[in-house]
């Protein structure tokens, strides 16, 4: 299982920051931002190998199930 910030959202935020710097803002003046979108990935094959049963409600909430 992996739960963390969205990579595509991080790239988008990096692009926004780059644009602001190119428009003349100082990087030191830009605020630090946390990820606003998080994703949950579950590797079902590994869970089965380890003998772990993933509850149906949890697998239903996952953004991606790896089989």
N, C-alpha and C positions, 0 to 999 in steps of 0.2 A: 504494500500500500504506500502511496505517496500523496501527500497533501501539501500544496504550496501554491505560490503565486503563479499566475498564468504567464507563460513565456511570451505569447503574442501581445499581451497587455504591457509587459515590461518593454518590449521593443517599441511599442507605440509611445509609451512615456519617454523613452530615450529620444525618439524623434521630436517630440514636443520640446524637450529640454534643449536639444540641438538647435531647433528653430529659434528658441528664445535667446540662446547664446549668439547665434549668427545675426540676430536683430540688435545686438549691442548690450544685452544684460550681462552683468558679471556673474560667473558661475557661483561665486561665494554668496551671492544674494538670493540664489534660487533655493526654495525650500526642499527639504528631504521628504519624499512621499513614500508611503507604504503601498503595497499591492492592494488594489480594490477588488480584484477578482481572484478567487482561489479555485483550484481544480483538485479533484480527487480521482486518482487512478488506482485500480485494484488489479493485481496480477493473479488471476484465478488458478493458473497452472502451478505457480509457486505455492499458493495457499493449499492446493490439493496435495502437492508433494510434501508439505510440512504437516499435513493432517489438520489443517485449520478450515473450519466451516465459516464461510462469510454469510451473515444473516441477510435475508432477502431485502429488508428495508435499506440496509447499508449499500448493497450492490445496486439497488434502484436509484440511490442518490449519487452514485459515482458518475463522473463525467466520461470516463472510459474504462471498460472492462477488457483486460488483456487475457485472451484464452490460449 
